[in-house]
Amino acid sequence: MKLLKIAIILLVCNIANAQSFIGYTSDNYSGLHGVALNPANIVNSKFRTEINLASASSTFNNDYFVADFNELFSGEDFDDSRTEPKDNNNFTISADVMGPSFMLNLSPKSSIGIITRGRVFSNVNELSGVLFENVEDNFDDNSDFTIEEDNFTITTHGWAEFGVAYGHVLLDNNQHYLKGGATIKYLRGFGNAYTIGSNLLVDYNANTFINGDGQITSTGTIQYGSSNAFSADGDGDFKLEDNAQGLGADLGFIYEWRKDPLDIDNMSNAAYKLKLGISITDIGSINYKDADVKVYDVTNSINEAQFNSEEDFEDKLDAFYTLVEERDATKVLLPTALHITADYNLDSQFFLNFRSDLSLRKKGEVNTNSIDNTFTLTPRFERKWVSVYLPLGVSEYSGFQAGFGFRAGPLFIGSQTILTNLLSDSSQAANIYAGLKIPIYKKGKSYSKASNN
């Protein structure tokens, strides 16, 4: 149990990647990261061009572990009792690195961009936290226990993206402004592994045999799949795999309401009073043509020494349970999501942004990653060379989170959870991100005016 907790915390702290950049992407100067959220952001932006040198963020979210990050930062151990076991607990670790990328205005009405990214998602859905508690407590006490697990899924996937983004102004008639955009992505797989448990029943009888071992009796099915990097013969590290390719896409539209077109020249940062956006990201999949997928009937009764004699999970399945199906290819579905945003311009320097991120993938879908549904309200101060934002959000697993971030010219840094992590002793999520860019701003106003088009 302690090793599991430590492993998850180390994974969160050592993945130098990113997921959503919540807070920063509300900024009109977010550039390429705004394009990753909604490709329509690429056209009529604040920049003649922008070059992303490197940016990264990592996110951990769950409804099982409860942490006091002040203890973590001080080097103290987490209290073992700080868990909230349920019949169906969930964990998400996501990561996203944006590599060298750029965007360029072709004209006031069209823009293009090239975006490179590396991403990692790991989802655990509907795994019994009560199982964790029972296994730890009863093995320690040498007591009998029974575990019933209807269905659970564990999916880990890493991939690289090379995307071409294009945006165009569709409507511009003083008060009403509409633009659309799309990003087409070539995908290469870094590695994939997943496990699905169905109708599992595990009974542990501590009444010992002569050799002092308990008896493990189980029923149900387990489906296990892995790509070459994660197979029994692989090293378990993420790396570009042969025969693991796919296509993906992001689509989006943005509407702006310009309340008083005659007063646009007094709006130093934004021409709109209200901006509404809608986008769908991560449409697509990756096919792993060289993979091992196996389905096992785990109905059996073995003693504890037998079970512990095999070290790896896949070796245990092969040694003690019945293989009922096998194939050598698998398809991984990307974490397709719907994003809806609304940005209200209070006085050209202060803005209020609302953002909803909703998964379009079903939890527990076979070999599929999914985002956590999140709603965020972000007040921000925004100028050409500096922005400050305060994201306040609610996640379906970890509840309320408060963060902080800022942009200073080419540098941005922030977190959607930092205030909660520092002020609360019961955090269930953690996030941090940072990036370095080369922004080349437009001269004068960065928005189009219908009278000039």
N, C-alpha and C positions, 0 to 999 in steps of 0.2 A: 504493500500500500504506500509506504513512504517513497519507494523507488518510483512508483507511478506518478506521485505528486511532483517529485523532483524532476522527472523526465519532462513532464508537461511544462513546468516553469522554465527549465533550461531551454526547451524548444522555443517558447515564446520570446525569451530574452535574447536568443542567439540568431534567430531568423532576421536577417537585415533586409526585409522586404516590405511590401505594402498591400493594402486591400482597397480602402475606400477614400482615404484622405478627407474624411468628413470634417467640415469647417473650412479647410483651404479651398475646396472645390466650389464653395459659395461665392468666392471672390471673383470679381470681373477680371482680375489679373491672374487667374489660375492657369490660363493658357492651355498647354497640352494636357494637364490633368483634368481640366474642365472638359476637354474633348473626349477623354476616356470615359467620363460620366455621360456626356451627351455630345455626339459628333457635330451637332449644329453649332456648338460653341466656337468652332474653328473659323467661321466666316464673320467678317466685320468685328474682329476682336480688338483688343487694345494694342496689338503688336503689328509692326510690319513683318517681323519674323521673331520666333522664339526658338532657342536651342536648349533642350534638356541635356545636361551633362550626366547627372545621376540623381535618382530620388528613390526613397525606400520607406516602407512602413510594415509593421506587423500587428496582427490583432488576434487576441484570444478571448473567447466568449463561452460561458457555460452556465449551467444551473445546478452544478454539483459542488465544486470546490468554492469555499468562501475564504478570502485571503485578506490579511492585514499587510499591505505592501510596506508599511513602515518597518515591520518585522523583517521583511525580505531585504530591504535596503540596509538595515542595521546588521545583517548577517545572522539573524536568529532563525531557528527552525519554525516552520508552520505548525500550529497546534493540530494534532491528528483528529481532534473532535470537530474541526471546522469544515463540516460537510453537510449537505442537505440532500440525503438520498431519497429518491422517488422511484416509483415503478418504471418510469421512463425518463432518464436523464439524457442531456444532450451537450455536446462539446463541438466547438468550431475553432480551428486554427487556420487563418488565411494569411497569405503573403503575396506581395506584388512589388517587383522592382521594375522601374522604367529606366531603360538604358538610353543610349544616344538617340535622340529624336528631334524633329524640327517641324515647324509649321510656317507657311508662307502665304501672304496675301497675293493672289493673282490680279485682283481688281477689287473695287468696293463691294462687288456682289459675289465673289467666289474666292475660295481659299483651298489649299491642299496641305497635307502633312504626312510625314512618315513617323511611325511610332513603333519602338521595339520594347518588349516587356518580357519578364520572366515571372511566373506565378506558381504558387503552391496553395492547394486547398486540402484540408483534412476535416471530415465530418464524422461525428459519432452520433447516431440518431436512435433514440428510444432504447438505450441500454440501461438495464436496471441498476440504479445506484444502490438499491437494497442488496443486490448481488455482491457488490464490493464489500459492504458492511458485513454481510453474513460470512463471506469467504474469510475475511480477515479475522473476525471475532471467533468464529467456530474452529478454524484451523488452529488458532492460538490456544483455544480452550480444549482442543481435541474433542469437539462436540459434533453431534449429528446436525445436518441441515439439508434443506431441500430448496432448490431454486427453480422457479418457473419463469421462462422468458418467451413471450409470444413471438415477437419479431424485432430484430435489431439490425442496423447496417453500420458498417465502418468503411469509409472510402477515403483514400489518399491519392492525390494526383498532382503532378507537376508538369508544366508545359511552357514553351516559349511561343511568343507571338511576333510576327512581322506584319504591321498593319499600314494600309494606305487610306487616309481619310480625305474626304472632300465635302465641302459645304457650299450652299448657294442661297442667296436671298430670293425668296419666293414672292414676297409682297412688301411694298414700302409706299404707303400713301399718307404721310404725315402722322396720323394718330395710330395707325395699325401697321405693325411690322412683323413679318414672319420669315423665318429661315429654317432650312432643313439640312441634314447632313447624314453621311454614312461612312463607316469604316469597314473595309473588307480585310480579313486577317488570314494569313497563312500560319498554320499551327504545327508545332513539332513537340512530341511527347518527351518528357524527362523521365517518366516512370509512373506506374499505377499499381495499386493493390486494393482489394476490397474483400469484405467478409459479410455474409448475410446469414443470420440465424433464424430459423423458423420452428415454432412449436417446440422449443427446447425444454426439457425437464432433466435436471441433474440432482441426484440424491447421493449424499455422502454419509456413509455409515462408519462411524468412528470405532465401532466394535472391532478390535484388532484380531488379526490372524496370529499365527505363531511368530511370524517375522515382525509383528507390530505395525502393519500397514492397514489403513482403512480401505473401504470398498467404495468405488465411484461407479454409479449406475446412471446411464443417460439414455434419452430418446430424443428424436427430432432430426432435423437436417441442417447442414451447414454448407453454404456455397462459398468457395474461396477462389479468387482469381488474382493473378499477378503478372506483370510484364517481366521482360528479361532482367531488368535491373533489380527487381524485388523478388525474383524467383529463388528457389532453394540454391540454385547455382550462381546467383548474382551476389553482388556485394551490398545491396540495399541502399545504394547512394543514387541521388538524382543525377542523371546525365542524359544527353540526347540519345535516343534510341533509334536504331534502324527500323524501317517499316512501322513507324508511328507518326502518322500525319493526318491533317484534317483542315477544314476551312471553318471560319467563324465570321460573325458580323455584328456590328452595333448600328442602330438606327435611332434618329432623334429629330425632334422639331422644337423650336422655341418661338413663342409669341411675345411681343412687347406692346404694351399700351402706353402711348406717349400722350399724356393728359393735355399738355399745352404746347403744341409745336412751336408757337411763337417765342416760347421761353427756353427752347433747347440750348441756346448759346450760354445760358446761365447755369446749365447743368454740367459741371466740370468733369464728373466721373461717369455719368450714365444718362442717356437720352430718355430712358423710360421711367415711368412711375411704378409700373407693375410688369414683371417678367414671369411668364409661365413656361415650363419646359416639361417634355415627356420623352422618354427614351427607353429602348430595350437593348440591353447589353448581353454579350456572351451567348449569342445564338450560334449553335454549332456543336461539333463533337470531334473526337480524335479516335481513329481506328488503330488499335494495336494488333497487327497481323501476326506477331510472334508473342504469344502469351499463353499461360496455362490457366485454364478455368476448370475447376473440379467441383462436383457436388457429392457430398458424403451423407450417408445414413449413419448417424452416431449412436444408434441403438446398440448398447454393449454394457458389460459389467467387468471392470478391471480393478486391480488393486493399485494403491497409491504408488508403490515402487515401480510398477510397470509404466504408469503415466509419467513419472519423473525421469524414466530412463531415456526418453527422447527429449532433446533440448528444444528444437524448433517447433513452432505451431504446425507447420505443414507436415513435418515428420511425425508428429503425434497423430494427425489425421490419417496419414498413410499407414501407420503401424497398427492402429487399433480400431479403425472404423471402415465401413464398406463404401467403396467408390461406386457410385451409381451412374455418373455422367461425367464426360470429359470432352473438352474442345480446346483448340489452340489459337483462338482469336477472341478479342473483346473490343467493345466500343465504350468510350467514356463520354458522357454528356457534360457539357460545360454548365457552369452555374448561372443559367439564364435568369435575368432579373428585370423588373419594371421599376423605373425611377421617375418620380413626379416631383417637380420643384416649383416653388413660388418665391419670388424675390421682390420685396417692396422697398422702394427708394424713399426714405424718410426726408432727407434734405441734401442729397448728393454726396454726403460723407458718411452718413449712418444708414445702414440697411438692415432689414429683417428678412431672413431666409428660412423657408420651410422646405424640408426634404423628406420624402418617403422612399425607402428601398424595400421592394417586395419580391420575394422569390417566386419564379414561375415554374420551379421544379418541385415535385412532391417530395416531402421528407421520406427517406427510406427507399426512393426509387433506385433500381439496380444500377450500380456503378455510376452514380451521379453525385456531383457536388451541388451544394445550394448555399446561398447567402442566408444570414439571419435577418428576419424582418425587423426594420428599424425605422423610427420616426424621429426627426431631428429639427429643432428650432435653433437658428444661429443668428444672434445679433452681431453686427460687425461694424467696425470703423474702417473706411477704405479711402486711400489716396494713391497717387501714381506710384510712389516709391515705398509706401508702407501700408500694411493692413493688420488689423488685430481682430480676432474672432473668438467667440465663446459658444461652442456647440453644446446644446442641452438636448439629450436624446433619451429615448426609451427603446430597449431591445427586448425581443420576445423571451430571451433566456435570462439576461442579467438585470433587467429592470432599468431604473434611471441611471444615467451617466452624465457627468459634466466634464467638459474639457477646456482646453485653451490652446491658441496658436497665433502665430504672427508671420508676416512676410516683410522682409526688408530688402528691397531691390532684388538681387539674384538669389537670395537665400530664403527658404521658408522652413519652419519647424513647428510641430504641434502634436496634439494628442486629443482624441475624443473622450478620453477617460481620466486624464491626469489629475483633475481636481477631486474626482471621486476617489481615486487611488490614494491621494495624499490626505484627504480629510475623513475618509470613512475607514472603519476597521472591518468592513464586510464587503469587499469588492469581489465581483464575479466576472470582471472583464478587464482587459489591459490592451492599450494601443499606443503606438508612438510612430511618428513619421518625420521625415526631413528630406530636403532636396536642394540642389544647386543648379541654376539655369543661367543662360545668357539672354536677357530680354532686350529686344530692340524695339522701342516704342514708336508709335506713329507720331508724326508732328501734328500739333493741334488736336482737334477732337477726333476720337477714335470710332465714332459712329457715323452711319450714313444719314443723309437728310434727303427726303423725297424730292425736294426742289432741285437737288444737285444731280439726280440720277435720270 
